[in-house]
Amino acid sequence: MVCFEPWALEVAGSNPADPTKLRTKLTSNTILSNLHTCKIHVSEDEYSNYLKNIDRPLRDNTIRSYWYMIQNYLQQYDTLSQDNVTEYLRKITNQNTYNNSAKALIHLGRMNHMRIAIRFRRSSSDNLIIAPSYDKVRTLIHGIQDSLVKAYLSLCATTGIRVQRILSLTWNDIDLENGFVLRKIEDIRTKHYRPNPLHSDARILLEALPQDTDRIFPLLDGKRIRSCIAQTKQNITPTQLRDFFYNQALTCAMNPVIVEWLMGHDIGIAKHYIADNIKREYARFEAVTKFH
């Protein structure tokens, strides 16, 4: 439930505008309203329903990504304010993560009848994505002692799947016998799954995990992941591991079209014809990318 402090309701007015009617066009010059701070109590269902009922509804995978970012924020702050948002975003170095987190927080603000002033980051030579090297990634994964975090980071570095999506994977999404991560996609007619090959190192780690819950990583959160990474003294984020996969796959001479497909990008009609080549192309990556 979205809750307001009593004084916040008074400031917002007894009959605020319906938040579902607010336009979703995001600008870099939005102005904070008179409601400067409010206590946040919001569930995933409430946040999802809100984003599905705005003028320009968001896709389910985008909503899941935004909710993951909101969770990261709420782990550090229990109130929504301009100062808290500014402080939180200042810690994010990756441009895409920064901009997407900003959008997620703007929507959270609108749920609470607030407008947050955020300036989005633009691409420049100073903030180009620089993926970590193979040696650094190998040192990171080898140094993780938490088996759940190690399995998670191994998937981030070897599948190309978005890190938020990996956190939500279920055991039904994993084919351990044939070595695939099978993600359901709704806009494909002839192929209903986007199969990502499962690296042998990641498969070994997954097989060692208990399968007593539906989700693979039910107890994993950002705080636990960051703590484990900090212990290795490697300044690498899960998102950077996905960047590593992209660079490493191209370095291993994988077909760029298949790499784009594994990363979750649209490749047009080619998506109907690449299934037979995925495993063969991925073998190039796996042959030179070992973590154990």
GUVEXVEX-901577 format. One record per residue (C-alpha): residue number from 1; x, y, z; residue in three letters; chain. Coordinates in Angstrom, 1 decimal. Each point is the difference from the previous one (the first is absolute). Example, Ala and Ser with C-alpha at 12.3 -4.5 7.8 and 13.67 -1.06 7.14 Angstrom:
% residues 2
NODE     n        u        v        w   res   chain
NODE     1     12.3     -4.5      7.8   ALA       A
NODE     2      1.4      3.4     -0.7   SER       A
//
This chain:
% residues 292
NODE     n        u        v        w   res   chain
NODE     1      0.0      0.0      0.0   MET       A
NODE     2      1.2      3.5     -0.8   VAL       A
NODE     3     -0.1      2.0      3.3   CYS       A
NODE     4      0.3      3.7      0.6   PHE       A
NODE     5      1.0      1.7      3.2   GLU       A
NODE     6     -3.0      1.9      1.4   PRO       A
NODE     7      1.5      3.4     -0.7   TRP       A
NODE     8      0.9     -1.1     -3.5   ALA       A
NODE     9     -3.6     -0.7     -0.9   LEU       A
NODE    10     -0.9      3.4      1.3   GLU       A
NODE    11      2.6      1.6     -2.2   VAL       A
NODE    12     -1.0     -2.1     -3.0   ALA       A
NODE    13     -3.6      0.8      0.4   GLY       A
NODE    14     -3.0     -2.0      1.1   SER       A
NODE    15     -0.9     -0.9     -3.6   ASN       A
NODE    16      3.3     -0.3     -2.0   PRO       A
NODE    17     -0.1     -0.7     -3.8   ALA       A
NODE    18     -0.3     -3.6     -1.1   ASP       A
NODE    19      3.6     -1.1     -0.4   PRO       A
NODE    20     -0.9     -2.4     -2.8   THR       A
NODE    21     -0.9      3.0     -2.1   LYS       A
NODE    22      3.4      1.7      0.3   LEU       A
NODE    23      2.0      0.0     -3.2   ARG       A
NODE    24      3.2     -2.1     -0.1   THR       A
NODE    25      2.1      2.3     -2.1   LYS       A
NODE    26      3.2      0.4      2.0   LEU       A
NODE    27      2.1      3.2     -0.3   THR       A
NODE    28      3.2      1.1      1.6   SER       A
NODE    29     -1.6      3.2      1.4   ASN       A
NODE    30     -2.8     -1.4      2.2   THR       A
NODE    31     -0.6      2.0      3.1   ILE       A
NODE    32     -0.5     -1.4      3.6   LEU       A
NODE    33     -3.5      0.8      1.2   SER       A
NODE    34     -1.0      1.3      3.4   ASN       A
NODE    35      0.0     -3.5      1.3   LEU       A
NODE    36      3.7     -0.2      0.9   HIS       A
NODE    37      0.2     -3.3      1.9   THR       A
NODE    38     -2.3     -3.0      0.5   CYS       A
NODE    39      0.3     -3.4      1.7   LYS       A
NODE    40     -0.1     -2.8     -2.5   ILE       A
NODE    41     -1.9     -3.3      0.4   HIS       A
NODE    42     -0.6     -1.5     -3.4   VAL       A
NODE    43     -0.3     -3.6     -1.2   SER       A
NODE    44      1.1     -1.4     -3.3   GLU       A
NODE    45     -3.6     -0.5     -1.1   ASP       A
NODE    46     -0.9      3.6      0.7   GLU       A
NODE    47      3.0      1.3     -1.8   TYR       A
NODE    48     -0.6     -2.3     -3.0   SER       A
NODE    49     -3.7      0.8     -0.2   ASN       A
NODE    50      0.8      3.7      0.0   TYR       A
NODE    51      2.4     -0.3     -2.9   LEU       A
NODE    52     -2.5     -2.1     -1.9   LYS       A
NODE    53     -2.7      2.7      0.3   ASN       A
NODE    54      1.9      3.2     -1.0   ILE       A
NODE    55     -0.5      1.7     -3.3   ASP       A
NODE    56      2.9     -2.0     -1.6   ARG       A
NODE    57      0.0     -3.4      1.7   PRO       A
NODE    58      3.4     -1.6      0.4   LEU       A
NODE    59      0.9     -3.6     -1.0   ARG       A
NODE    60      0.1     -2.6      2.7   ASP       A
NODE    61      3.8     -0.5     -0.2   ASN       A
NODE    62      0.5      3.8      0.3   THR       A
NODE    63     -2.3      0.0      3.1   ILE       A
NODE    64      2.0     -2.8      1.6   ARG       A
NODE    65      3.2      1.9     -0.6   SER       A
NODE    66     -1.4      3.1      1.5   TYR       A
NODE    67     -1.3     -1.8      3.0   TRP       A
NODE    68      3.5     -1.6      0.6   TYR       A
NODE    69      1.5      3.6     -0.1   MET       A
NODE    70     -2.7      1.2      2.5   ILE       A
NODE    71      0.9     -2.9      2.3   GLN       A
NODE    72      3.6      1.1     -0.1   ASN       A
NODE    73     -1.0      3.5      1.0   TYR       A
NODE    74     -2.3     -1.1      2.8   LEU       A
NODE    75      2.8     -2.1      1.5   GLN       A
NODE    76      1.8      3.3      0.7   GLN       A
NODE    77     -2.8      2.5      0.6   TYR       A
NODE    78     -3.5     -0.4      1.4   ASP       A
NODE    79     -1.2      3.5     -1.1   THR       A
NODE    80     -0.2      1.5     -3.5   LEU       A
NODE    81      1.6      3.5     -0.2   SER       A
NODE    82      2.0      2.1     -2.5   GLN       A
NODE    83      3.1     -0.3      2.2   ASP       A
NODE    84     -0.2     -3.8      0.4   ASN       A
NODE    85     -0.6     -0.5     -3.7   VAL       A
NODE    86      2.9      2.3     -0.9   THR       A
NODE    87      2.3     -1.8      2.5   GLU       A
NODE    88     -1.0     -3.4     -1.2   TYR       A
NODE    89      0.5      0.7     -3.7   LEU       A
NODE    90      3.3      1.7      0.6   ARG       A
NODE    91      1.4     -3.5      0.9   LYS       A
NODE    92     -0.9     -1.6     -3.3   ILE       A
NODE    93      2.8      0.2     -2.6   THR       A
NODE    94     -1.6     -1.9     -2.9   ASN       A
NODE    95     -1.9      2.4     -2.3   GLN       A
NODE    96     -2.8     -2.4     -0.9   ASN       A
NODE    97     -0.5     -1.2      3.6   THR       A
NODE    98     -0.1      3.7      1.1   TYR       A
NODE    99     -2.6      1.0     -2.5   ASN       A
NODE   100     -2.2     -3.0      0.5   ASN       A
NODE   101      0.2      0.4      3.8   SER       A
NODE   102     -1.0      3.7     -0.4   ALA       A
NODE   103     -3.0     -1.0     -2.1   LYS       A
NODE   104     -1.1     -2.6      2.6   ALA       A
NODE   105      0.3      2.5      2.8   LEU       A
NODE   106     -1.9      2.7     -2.0   ILE       A
NODE   107     -2.9     -2.4     -0.3   HIS       A
NODE   108      0.2     -0.9      3.7   LEU       A
NODE   109     -0.2      3.8      0.7   GLY       A
NODE   110     -3.0      0.4     -2.2   ARG       A
NODE   111     -1.8     -2.8      1.9   MET       A
NODE   112      0.6      2.1      3.1   ASN       A
NODE   113     -1.0      3.3     -1.8   HIS       A
NODE   114      3.5      1.2     -0.1   MET       A
NODE   115      2.2      1.2     -2.9   ARG       A
NODE   116      3.7     -0.7      0.3   ILE       A
NODE   117      2.5      2.3     -1.7   ALA       A
NODE   118      2.5     -2.2     -1.8   ILE       A
NODE   119      2.4      0.7     -2.8   ARG       A
NODE   120      0.6     -3.0     -2.2   PHE       A
NODE   121      3.5     -0.9     -1.1   ARG       A
NODE   122      0.9      0.2     -3.7   ARG       A
NODE   123      2.5     -2.1     -1.9   SER       A
NODE   124      3.4      1.5     -0.3   SER       A
NODE   125      3.6     -1.1     -0.2   SER       A
NODE   126      0.3      0.3      3.7   ASP       A
NODE   127     -2.7     -2.5      0.9   ASN       A
NODE   128      0.4     -2.7     -2.7   LEU       A
NODE   129     -0.5     -3.6      1.3   ILE       A
NODE   130      3.3     -1.6      0.9   ILE       A
NODE   131     -0.4     -3.7      0.7   ALA       A
NODE   132      2.2     -1.7      2.6   PRO       A
NODE   133      2.8     -2.2     -1.3   SER       A
NODE   134     -0.1     -3.8      0.0   TYR       A
NODE   135      2.6     -0.2      2.8   ASP       A
NODE   136     -2.0      2.3      2.2   LYS       A
NODE   137     -3.2     -1.8     -0.5   VAL       A
NODE   138      1.7     -3.4      0.6   ARG       A
NODE   139      1.6      1.4      3.2   THR       A
NODE   140     -3.4      1.3      1.2   LEU       A
NODE   141     -2.0     -3.2     -0.6   ILE       A
NODE   142      2.8     -2.2      1.4   HIS       A
NODE   143      0.1      2.1      3.2   GLY       A
NODE   144     -3.7     -0.1      0.8   ILE       A
NODE   145     -0.7     -2.4      2.9   GLN       A
NODE   146     -3.8      0.3      0.0   ASP       A
NODE   147     -1.2     -2.8     -2.2   SER       A
NODE   148     -3.2      1.8     -0.9   LEU       A
NODE   149      1.8      3.2     -1.0   VAL       A
NODE   150      2.6     -1.9     -1.9   LYS       A
NODE   151     -2.6     -1.8     -2.1   ALA       A
NODE   152     -1.8      3.3     -0.6   TYR       A
NODE   153      3.1      1.8     -1.1   LEU       A
NODE   154      1.1     -2.9     -2.2   SER       A
NODE   155     -3.3      0.3     -1.9   LEU       A
NODE   156      0.4      3.7     -0.3   CYS       A
NODE   157      3.4     -0.5     -1.6   ALA       A
NODE   158     -0.8     -2.9     -2.3   THR       A
NODE   159     -3.6      0.3     -1.3   THR       A
NODE   160     -0.6      3.6     -1.2   GLY       A
NODE   161     -3.3      0.1      1.9   ILE       A
NODE   162     -0.8      3.2      1.8   ARG       A
NODE   163      0.9     -0.1      3.6   VAL       A
NODE   164     -3.5      0.7      1.4   GLN       A
NODE   165     -1.4     -2.8     -2.1   ARG       A
NODE   166      2.6     -2.5      1.4   ILE       A
NODE   167     -1.1      0.8      3.5   LEU       A
NODE   168     -3.6     -0.9     -0.9   SER       A
NODE   169      0.9     -3.3     -1.8   LEU       A
NODE   170     -1.8     -3.1      1.2   THR       A
NODE   171      1.1     -3.6     -0.2   TRP       A
NODE   172     -2.5     -0.5     -2.8   ASN       A
NODE   173      2.0      2.5     -2.0   ASP       A
NODE   174      3.1     -2.2      0.2   ILE       A
NODE   175      0.7     -3.1     -2.1   ASP       A
NODE   176      3.0     -1.5      1.9   LEU       A
NODE   177     -0.1     -3.2     -2.0   GLU       A
NODE   178      0.5      1.7     -3.4   ASN       A
NODE   179      1.7      3.1      1.3   GLY       A
NODE   180     -2.3      2.9     -0.8   PHE       A
NODE   181     -1.7      2.9      1.7   VAL       A
NODE   182     -3.5      0.2     -1.6   LEU       A
NODE   183     -1.6      3.4      0.2   ARG       A
NODE   184     -3.6      0.3     -1.2   LYS       A
NODE   185     -0.6      2.8     -2.4   ILE       A
NODE   186     -3.5      1.0     -1.2   GLU       A
NODE   187      0.7      1.6     -3.4   ASP       A
NODE   188      1.5     -3.0     -1.8   ILE       A
NODE   189     -2.3     -2.2     -2.1   ARG       A
NODE   190      2.1     -2.9     -1.1   THR       A
NODE   191      2.5     -0.1      2.9   LYS       A
NODE   192     -1.6      0.6      3.4   HIS       A
NODE   193      3.2      0.0      2.0   TYR       A
NODE   194      3.3      1.9     -0.2   ARG       A
NODE   195      2.5     -2.7      1.0   PRO       A
NODE   196      3.2      1.2      1.6   ASN       A
NODE   197      2.7     -2.7      0.3   PRO       A
NODE   198      1.0     -0.9      3.5   LEU       A
NODE   199      3.7      0.2      0.7   HIS       A
NODE   200      1.4     -3.2      1.5   SER       A
NODE   201      1.4      1.9      3.0   ASP       A
NODE   202     -3.4      1.6      0.7   ALA       A
NODE   203     -1.7     -3.3     -0.4   ARG       A
NODE   204      2.2     -1.6      2.7   ILE       A
NODE   205     -0.8      2.8      2.4   LEU       A
NODE   206     -3.7     -0.2     -0.7   LEU       A
NODE   207     -0.1     -3.8      0.5   GLU       A
NODE   208      1.5      0.5      3.5   ALA       A
NODE   209     -2.8      2.4      1.0   LEU       A
NODE   210     -3.1     -1.2      1.9   PRO       A
NODE   211     -3.1     -0.2     -2.1   GLN       A
NODE   212     -2.6      0.3      2.8   ASP       A
NODE   213     -1.5      3.2     -1.3   THR       A
NODE   214     -1.4      1.0     -3.4   ASP       A
NODE   215      2.5      2.9     -0.5   ARG       A
NODE   216      3.7     -0.7     -0.3   ILE       A
NODE   217      1.0      3.1      2.0   PHE       A
NODE   218     -2.9      0.7      2.4   PRO       A
NODE   219      2.2      1.4      2.8   LEU       A
NODE   220      2.5      2.0     -2.1   LEU       A
NODE   221     -0.1      3.8      0.1   ASP       A
NODE   222      2.2      2.9     -1.0   GLY       A
NODE   223      1.5      0.4      3.5   LYS       A
NODE   224      1.2     -3.7      0.2   ARG       A
NODE   225      1.4      0.2     -3.5   ILE       A
NODE   226      1.9      3.2      0.6   ARG       A
NODE   227      1.4     -1.3      3.3   SER       A
NODE   228      1.4     -3.1     -1.7   CYS       A
NODE   229      1.5      2.0     -2.9   ILE       A
NODE   230      1.6      2.4      2.5   ALA       A
NODE   231      1.8     -2.9      1.7   GLN       A
NODE   232      1.8     -0.9     -3.2   THR       A
NODE   233      1.2      3.7     -0.3   LYS       A
NODE   234     -1.2      0.0     -3.7   GLN       A
NODE   235     -1.9      3.1     -0.9   ASN       A
NODE   236     -2.4     -1.8     -2.4   ILE       A
NODE   237     -3.8      0.1     -0.1   THR       A
NODE   238     -2.3     -2.7     -1.4   PRO       A
NODE   239     -0.9      2.3     -2.9   THR       A
NODE   240      3.7      0.2     -0.9   GLN       A
NODE   241      0.1     -3.8     -0.1   LEU       A
NODE   242     -2.6      0.1     -2.8   ARG       A
NODE   243      2.2      2.6     -1.8   ASP       A
NODE   244      2.9     -2.4      0.5   PHE       A
NODE   245     -2.0     -2.8     -1.7   PHE       A
NODE   246     -0.7      2.1     -3.0   TYR       A
NODE   247      3.7      1.0     -0.5   ASN       A
NODE   248      1.3     -3.4      0.8   GLN       A
NODE   249     -2.4     -1.7     -2.5   ALA       A
NODE   250      1.1      2.3     -2.8   LEU       A
NODE   251      3.6     -0.5      0.9   THR       A
NODE   252     -0.6     -3.8     -0.3   CYS       A
NODE   253     -1.3      0.6     -3.6   ALA       A
NODE   254     -3.6     -0.9      0.7   MET       A
NODE   255     -2.5      1.0     -2.6   ASN       A
NODE   256     -1.0      3.6      1.0   PRO       A
NODE   257     -3.6     -0.6     -1.0   VAL       A
NODE   258     -0.2     -2.9      2.5   ILE       A
NODE   259      1.7      2.0      2.7   VAL       A
NODE   260     -2.6      2.8     -0.5   GLU       A
NODE   261     -2.7     -2.7      0.3   TRP       A
NODE   262      1.4     -1.4      3.2   LEU       A
NODE   263      0.2      3.5      1.4   MET       A
NODE   264     -3.7      0.3     -0.5   GLY       A
NODE   265      0.1      2.5     -2.9   HIS       A
NODE   266     -2.3     -0.1     -3.0   ASP       A
NODE   267      1.7     -1.5     -3.1   ILE       A
NODE   268     -3.0      0.0     -2.3   GLY       A
NODE   269     -0.9     -3.0     -2.1   ILE       A
NODE   270      3.3     -1.7      0.7   ALA       A
NODE   271     -1.4     -1.1      3.4   LYS       A
NODE   272     -2.0     -2.7     -1.8   HIS       A
NODE   273      3.1     -1.7     -1.5   TYR       A
NODE   274      2.8      0.1      2.5   ILE       A
NODE   275     -1.1     -2.7      2.5   ALA       A
NODE   276      2.3     -2.7     -1.6   ASP       A
NODE   277      3.0      2.2      0.2   ASN       A
NODE   278     -0.2      1.3      3.5   ILE       A
NODE   279      1.7     -3.0      1.8   LYS       A
NODE   280      2.8     -0.2     -2.6   ARG       A
NODE   281      0.7      3.7      0.2   GLU       A
NODE   282     -0.1      0.0      3.8   TYR       A
NODE   283      2.6     -2.7      0.1   ALA       A
NODE   284      2.5      2.6     -1.2   ARG       A
NODE   285     -0.7      2.1      3.1   PHE       A
NODE   286      0.1     -2.9      2.4   GLU       A
NODE   287      3.2     -1.4     -1.4   ALA       A
NODE   288      2.1      3.0      1.2   VAL       A
NODE   289     -2.1      1.3      2.9   THR       A
NODE   290      0.5     -2.1      3.1   LYS       A
NODE   291     -0.5      1.1      3.6   PHE       A
NODE   292      0.9     -3.2      2.0   HIS       A
//
